Each structure stands twice: as C-alpha cells, then as structure tokens.
C-alpha cells in the first residue's frame, strides 16, 4: 500500500512540476510577438565580425600564380581590419614572393566592402585551401572571422591526401604513422 502512495505522490509531483513550467504565453520581455503567423518575424543567423567574399581570377594552373580577389566588410561599422593569410600545406600551395602574410585595411566610411587581392602559387593538382583570417580590435578584445577558400587546380579529383604511412605494430594492428616535425620559433 505504501508503494502505491509513493507512486501516486511521485506522479502528482511530476505533474505539478510540468504544469509549473507551462505558461499562458502572457509574459512579454522584449515586445516581439512570436506567435505563429505574427508579422515581422525575423530569423537571425550567427555571424562573425567580418564578412569575406572571394572570387578566383582566372584558371588555377600548377606552378602559375593565381589571384584571389577578396571583398571584406566589417559588421561592426567602420573599423580597421587585419587580414592574415595561411596555407596549411606548403608542398601544395605557396605565396608569391611579394605577397605579405598579413595586411591592414583602413576603415571604410561609406560601408562599402574593401577590396584586397592575394596571390598564391598552386604546387599540385587537386582541391587546395587558402585560409583567410580577419580580425578587428574592439574595446572588449580581438574579434575574428576565418574563411577557408577552396581552389580547384586541374582535373584531379577532390580527394583527401593521406599523410604518413600505414604500418603494423608488434601485435599486428594497423597504425597510421605520421612524421614528426620540429617547430622552430624563429621561423614562426
């Protein structure tokens, strides 16, 4: 009998908790009508502090410089922007000699996107990536957006290039051996 009473009390308390969480929809904290079919509904997507659009100029060819036109716009208003360029695999793509690793763009007064051009040299066929990081220094700290720009070189398929080699350990299991690389703080 006591187990039945415990069961009933548990069910009643769970029901009370569930009903306490339900409201009648009369609480309005920001003045926006979110009821179904309400006018002026907005959908917001998270966005970084900098929008980066790009256009690859010409056809990328192995060993030939290719230009990438960037259009950069701050979502925080007229702020100076620092762009940094990075290539993950230096055997696949390199920067031209005159290409700086980072540039600063002055603030645009008319809210038009700033244009910048970056030049890289593809060293092999396939799908290569140029990473562009855009940073803005604000009162609350440094805010950044990063865009990976895909560059298709030649007709090679878009497949992942495997690094390292497959080996078997002492117990016969396959392992993926990756070569170690020393980091030199002088060159970074």
N, C-alpha and C positions, 0 to 999 in steps of 0.2 A: 504494500500500500504506500509506503514512504517513497519508493522509487517512482510510483505513478505521480505523486505530488511533486517530486523533483522535476519530472519530465514536463508536467503542466507549468510549473513555475519557470522553467527554462524557456519553454515555448512562448509564454506570456512576456518574459523579459526581452527576448529576441524581437518579438513583435513590437514592443514598446520602443526599443532602440531604432528599429527600422522606420516606424512612424515618426519618431522624433526627427529623423534625418530628412523626411519629406516636408516640403514647404508648400504653400499655396501659390508660389510664384509672385508674391506681392513685394518681395524685397528688391529694391532697385538701388544699386550702389553707384552706377555710372550714368544713368539716364538713357541707356541704349536699350531699345525694345528688341529682345532676342526671340520673341515668339515666332512660330513658323509662319511664313508668309509676310513678315514685317518688312516694311520698306527700309532702304538704306542699310541693309546688312552688308558687312564688309568681311572679306576673308584676307587675313594677313599672313604672309609667309616670312619666316625669319630671314634676315638679310644682313650681310656684313656691312662694315662702314664704307666700303669702296666697291663699286660695280666695275667689272673689267670685261669688255667685249674685245674680240680679236678677229683679224682677217689675215689669212696667209696669202701673201702676194706671190703669184706665180706657182709653178710646179716644183716641189722639192725634189732635188736630184742629189745622189750621193756625191760628196766632195765639193759641191757648189753651195755658196752662201744663199740662204733664203731669208727674206724679210717677213716679219710678222708685225702688222700694224695693230697697235693697242689703242683702245678708247677707254679712258679711265675717268670715272666721275665719283666724287665723294657724296655719300648720302647724308653727311653731317654739315653740308654747306661749304662755303669757300674755305678750304683748309689745304695747306701744303701736303702733298702725298709723296712718300718714298717708295719707289718700286725696286724690288730685288729680284734678280733672275737666277735660276738654278737649274742645272741639268743633273739628273741622278746618275746617269751612266756616261762617263766621259769617253768611253770607247764607242758609243752610239751617236753622240752629238757633242759638238764643241761650239764655243762662242768664237766669233771673228776676233781678230787681234784688237780692233778698235772698239769693240763692244764692252762697255763698263758692266760690272756685276750689279751695280745699283745706281739709280738716278733719283734726283728730287725734282718734283714737278711743282711749280708755283700754283697758288690758289687761283681758281678761275672765278672771276667776278660775275660773269653772266650765266653761271650754272651750266655752260656748255661742256661736254666732255673734253678732257685734254687728250691730245694725241701724242703717242710715243711709238718709236719703231725699234725693234730689237732684231739683230741678225745672228743666225746660227748656221752651222755647217753640219748637215747630216753625214755620218760616217758609215752608215749601213742602211740597207733597206728594211722596211717594216714600220711599225707604229711606234713613234718616239714621242717623248713628252718634254715640254718646257714648263717649268713651274714658275709662276709669277706671284710674288707676294707684295701686297700693297699695304702700307702702314700709315696711320695718322696718329700724331701725338696730341692727346687731349689732356684736359685737366685731371681726368680720372685715370690716365695712363695711356699706354700704347694700344691702339686697336688695329687689328689686321684682317685682311681677306686674302685667301690664296686661291689661285686658279691654275689648273693643270691644262695646258694647251696641247691637244693631240696633233701630231704632224705625221701624216702618212707619206712615206717615202717609197717610191717604186710600187711594184705589183706584189711584193712579198705579202704573205698572209699575216693577219693580225693575230699572232700567237705569242704567248708568253715565252720569253727566252729563259731557259733554265740556267742557273748559275751553279757552279760547283760540279761535283760528280757523285754518282751513286756508288756506294761501296757496301761490303758486307762486314759486319763486326765479328768478333770471336764466336758468338752464338749463332751466326748465320743470318741475323736480321739485317735488312736493308737499311742503310743510313745515308743521309744526304750530307756530304762533306763540303763545307764552304771554306774557301781560302780566307785566312785572316789577313787583315790589312792594318798596318800601324798608322795611327793618326799622328800627324806632325803638326803641333800647334803653331809652328812658324808659317805653314802654308795655308792655314785656315783663316 
